[in-house]
Amino acid sequence: MSEFLAMGGYAAFVWPCAGLSFAILAGLALAARRRLRGVQRRLRQLNARPEEGAWELRA
């Protein structure tokens, strides 16, 4: 197990890159979720008060 964690002497390069990759992916997932909620909220607002002649979106 310790050989795997040492990554053949490259652990100082591999593990920070793996951690940074995970942090970036987690940040992207959170940003996408936040954006989705904002769009859903906006659609609910538009559905609550449709304007004359506008298409009606119902979820």
C-alpha positions as CSV (number, residue, x, y, z in Angstrom):
1,M,0.0,0.0,0.0
2,S,2.8,2.4,0.8
3,E,4.4,1.8,-2.6
4,F,1.1,2.8,-4.2
5,L,0.8,5.9,-2.1
6,A,4.5,6.8,-2.9
7,M,3.7,6.5,-6.6
8,G,7.2,5.4,-7.5
9,G,8.7,8.6,-6.0
10,Y,6.3,10.9,-7.8
11,A,3.8,11.3,-5.0
12,A,4.8,14.9,-4.5
13,F,3.5,15.6,-8.0
14,V,0.7,13.2,-8.3
15,W,-1.3,13.8,-5.2
16,P,-1.5,17.6,-5.4
17,C,-2.6,17.3,-9.1
18,A,-5.3,14.7,-8.0
19,G,-6.5,17.1,-5.2
20,L,-6.6,20.1,-7.5
21,S,-8.5,18.1,-10.1
22,F,-11.0,17.0,-7.5
23,A,-11.4,20.6,-6.3
24,I,-12.0,21.9,-9.8
25,L,-14.6,19.2,-10.6
26,A,-16.4,19.8,-7.3
27,G,-16.4,23.6,-8.0
28,L,-17.8,23.0,-11.5
29,A,-20.6,20.7,-10.1
30,L,-21.5,23.3,-7.5
31,A,-21.6,26.1,-10.1
32,A,-23.8,24.1,-12.4
33,R,-26.2,23.2,-9.6
34,R,-26.3,26.9,-8.6
35,R,-27.0,28.0,-12.1
36,L,-29.7,25.3,-12.5
37,R,-31.5,26.5,-9.4
38,G,-31.3,30.1,-10.7
39,V,-32.8,29.2,-14.0
40,Q,-35.6,27.1,-12.3
41,R,-36.4,30.1,-10.1
42,R,-36.6,32.4,-13.0
43,L,-38.9,30.0,-14.9
44,R,-41.2,29.9,-11.9
45,Q,-41.3,33.7,-11.8
46,L,-42.1,33.8,-15.5
47,N,-44.9,31.2,-15.1
48,A,-46.4,33.0,-12.2
49,R,-47.1,36.1,-14.3
50,P,-47.2,35.4,-18.1
51,E,-47.3,38.5,-20.3
52,E,-49.8,39.1,-23.0
53,G,-48.9,37.1,-26.1
54,A,-46.0,35.4,-24.5
55,W,-45.5,31.6,-24.6
56,E,-46.6,29.9,-21.5
57,L,-44.1,27.6,-19.9
58,R,-45.5,25.1,-17.4
59,A,-43.2,22.7,-15.6
